[in-house]
């Protein structure tokens, strides 16, 4: 089974990214043949600063390697190091109905958030289809809100295969229903767009400041509290085992626990988890030749698959 996932280098990775995408992506290493790419072509629809894009791409590579990505198990690469994906995107675009792209929620959502309505943003699903199809992926793990992306890819691949012959594997979405929504500092979904994030590799002092700002209700120290409606507890339980969750929940319900103490318990869990990983990341940052070597090796492995797929597609449409 070949599994593909990707992430944009459009800002510092935070807890929402980690529990929503990174952790599940790292678990793929145990499930099958994993391909993971840094989607820097896609990031061009929202990042216009070249230096920021380069730094963001490096940061994603460092973050994943620090968090346990194994280059021997995962084909890890920059999207821009596999140029075949762009030619395939053009071939796919010639069979993609405009009506299919006009139905995509992501374009409308991003325009509503203030992004410029460019052709790149509109055609984003076609490039995503090329990412998935060029390595003949069987499975694409996505959140339920991203299922449409894989459905569009399936529609495009089926249309291409029907018109030109069997070239592409038809991928299946793997829905990550078990992944909890990670609340941000203000209680909304954690997102760079809302400015409510806790970066996984932020400086320890900055992380502490942010965690102490997590919004809670106004109940006093002695009052019983509901852990199920508390943003601090929602973050704590992402790190804790069942016994730890039950113990803290009991303290909430009994009264006598202040939110400041709950935030300190969360901070301890954060540092216990990310402190060692932060040290590993700092070590990797001092050995960028190794990081670059991992990405180039991954690109070579990805291109070996991509060139075969592109050749089949070119032959099918009559370019060879």
N, C-alpha and C positions, 0 to 999 in steps of 0.2 A: 504494500500500500504506500503510495507516494502522497505526502501531505505538504501543502504549501501555505505559508503565512507571510505577511509583510507589515511593516510599520513605517509611517512617515517620520522623517527627522525634522519636525516642525516646531520643536521646543523641548525643554528639559522634561524627561520622563518622570511621572509622578505615581502616586499610589494607585490611582485609577488605571493607568497604563499597566502597572505591574500586575495587579490582581486580575485585571480584565483581559490583558493580552499576553504580557511577558511570561507570567507563570504558566498559563496553558500552553504557550508556544514551546517553552522549555520542556514541558511534560511530553511533547510530541516526540522528543528524542527516543522515548521508550516504546513508542507505538508503531513506528514504521520509518520509512525513508523520508526524512524531514528536509524541506527547503525553506529557508527564511531569508527574506531580502529587505534591505533598507530602501524604502521607496522614495528616492531623491528626485526622480522624474516627477512623480505625483506631487511632491512638496513644492514644486515650482508654481503650482496654482495658488499658493498662499504665502510663499517665502520669496521675497524679491531681493534680499540682501545676499550677495554671493558668499561673503565671509560667514554669515550666519548659517547658510546652507552647508558649507564645508564643515563648520564646527558642529552643527547639529548631527551631521552624518557620522562624524568621529565619535560624538558623545553616545549615539545609539550603539555603535559598535563596542565601545568601552563598557557601556551599561550591560549589554547582553553577555559579554564575555565575563564580566565580574559576577553576574548573577548565575553563572553556571552553564552557559552554552558550551557544548563540546564540539569543536570543529570536526572531530572524527565521526560524529554521529549526525551532525547537521550541516547541510550545504548553506553556508552563510555568505552573503554577497551584497554588493551595492547594485541596485537596479541599473545604474548608468554604466556598469562594467559589462552589461549584457546588451549590446546595441541591437541585437537581433529582435528584441522585444518591440522596438519601434517600427521596424519593417512589418512585422507580423500585425501590429496594431493597424497599419494602413490596409493590409489585405483584409483584415476583419471588418474594417470600417466600410468597405465596399459592399458588404452584405448586411450591414446593420441598419435596420429601419430607423428613420428619424423618430417615428412614433414611440419606439422602444426607449430611446434616450429621453424623450420628453416626459415619460412617465416616472423617471428616476427621482426618488425623494431627495437624494443627497444634494443634487444640483439646486433644487428649490431651497433646501435648508441652508446651504452655504451662502446663497444669494441673500437670504433673509438675515444672515449673520454679518452681512456687509462685504463679502468677497466680491470682487469684480466679475461680472458675467462673461468670462472669456471662453474661447473655443475649447481651451484645455480643460477648463472646469466642466463644460458640457460633455466633452468626449471622454472624460475621466473613466467611465465604465468600460470603454473599448480598450483603453490601455490596461486596465485591470484585467480584462478578459485575456489580453495577450500575456500578461504576467502569469496567469494561471495555466493557460493552454500551452504555452511554449515549453514547459517542462512536463507536460502530460500529467498534470496533477489528478489524483483520484478524489482527494478530500481537501476541503478548504474550511478550517475552523473559523466561525464568525459568531458574533452576538446576534440575537434575534433581529435587532434593528439594522443589521447589515446583510441579512439574508438575501435581500433584493439584488445585491451586487453579484452573488453567485448565480442567482436565477437568470440575470441578464447574460452572464457568461455562458450558461447552458443554452439559452435561446440562440445566441450568436454561433456557438459551436455546432449546434444541431442544424442551423440554417446553412452554414458553410459546408458541413458534411453532406447534407442533402443535395447541395448544388454541385459540389466538386468531388465528392467521394469521401470515404472514411479517413480523415486526417487526424482528428482530435479525439482524445479521451474526454468523455462527458463527465465533468466533476460533480461531486455531491457536497452540499453544505453540511458541516457538522456544527449543530447549534449548541452554544455554550450556555444553556439555561441555568446551569449550576453556579455560574459566576455572579456573585452579588453586585448590585450597584454600589459603588464606593462613594460615600457622601463627601463633599468638599467642606471647607471651613465654614461655609454658610448654610450647609444642609442640602444644597442642591447637588446634583451629580457632579463629581469632581471633574473639572474640565479647564484647560488653559483658556478657553473662551470666556469663562466666568471669573478667572483670576482667583480661584479658590483652592489651589492645589498645594499639596505637600510633596516636594520633590524627593525622590528616593535617595538621591545622592547629594542633597543640599548640605550645606555646612551644619554641624551639630547645633550651633547656637541659633541659626535661622530655623531649623526644624523645630527646636524647642519653642521658639517664639510663635510659630504658626500653630503648633498643637495646642498651646495654651489659649489660642484665639478661637478654637472650635466652638461654634454657637451651641448653647444649651438653653433649657428653660430657666426660670428664675426661682426654682424651689430652693429652700434653705437647707443647711447642713443636716438638721434633724429629720427632715421630711423624707418619707419613702419616695423612691423614684422608679420610673418605668424604664428598664434597660432597652426594651424593644422600640422605644421612640427616641432614644438618645443617640446623637451623632457620635459621641465619644465611644460609647459601647459598640456601635456599628463598626467603627474602625478597629477597636481593640479585638473584637472577635475574629477579624481577618488574620490576626497573628496567633491567637491563643488556641490551645487544644480544648477539648470539650470540658474537662474538669476545671480548667482556668476560667472558661466562659461562665460555667454554672456558679463557681465561687464568687465571681465579681457580680453576677446578676443577683445572687442572694444578698450581697451587701447593698446593692441598689435598693432592693425591695424592703430591707430591714430598716432603712434610715440610718443616719449617722455617717454617711459617706458624702463628702463634698465633691463637687465636680472637679475641683482642683486636684484632689487625690486621684480621681479617675483618669484625669489627663496625665498625671505623673505615671500611672500604671501603663497607659498607652505609650508614653514616651520611652519607658523602660523596654517595652516589647519592641518598639521601632528600632531602638539602638541595638538591642540584642540580635535582631535579625539583620539590619543593614550595616551595623558597625564593622563587622568582619568583611562584608562585601565592599564597603567603602575603602578599606585598607587594600583589598585586592585590586580595586579599580585604580587607586593611586599607583600601585605597582605596575599595572598595565600601561598607565599613562606615561610611565618612564621608559616604556619599551614599545614605542609606536611602530618600530620595524616589524615586531611580531604581529601586532594588530593588522598592519597593512598586508602582511604575508597571509594571514588568515582570510582576509577579504579577497585577495587576488587568487588564492587557491580555490576559494568557494566559487568565484566567478568563472574560473577555468572549468570546474565541474559542471556549473550551470550552463555554460556555453556549449559544452559537449552535447548536452541534451537539446539546447536551443537550436543549434545549427542543424541537427537532424530533423527537428520539427519544422523549421523554416524551409529546409530543402523540400520536404514533402509538400508543404503548402505552396511553394513556388511552382513545383512541378504540377500540382493539381490545377492551379489557375492558368498555367501556360507560360510562365515566365522562364521556365527551363525546359 
